[in-house]
Amino acid sequence: MTSKIHEQIELLNKHHEEFNLEMEKTMIQMRFMSEVEKLMEIQNVNKKQLAERIGTSASYITQLFRGNKTLNLETVAKFQHVFGYKFGIQIKKDVTKPMSNCFTRNDFLDLFKSQPKRRREPINENDFNKPLKLTPNYSEHKIRIA
């Protein structure tokens, strides 16, 4: 029974990790589009004009800003050309807490309680005090693309 619970916990951690990756992807795009918006303000360009300059629709530009469409490198290159700026990439150390993407003890207990009623093996309380997965910490490096 304990292995069944561990399998379910691993599955939940996998789904949690996929969700976190999707959120990170969206946040990266939103940060980038925020910089594009600043350049638009500086150069007095609206979304329709930007779309015309890069050869796409104003709707696509709006979807990029909303996060409904995923930004691709070709569009980034077109933005660079239109604005006359080079975009850079910086890699910084991940400062999230090691336990930030782990399920808590209460999550495990709720999962166990939600199982169908059947003969259950006793729960070892120490199993809930150990993290199943830690968030990786990345060394700080700076990469500049010019």
PyMOL commands that set and color helices and strands:
alter all, ss='L'
color gray80, all
select helices_A, chain A and resi 2-42+47-54+58-66+73-83+105-113+125-129
alter helices_A, ss='H'
color red, helices_A
deselect
rebuild
show_as cartoon
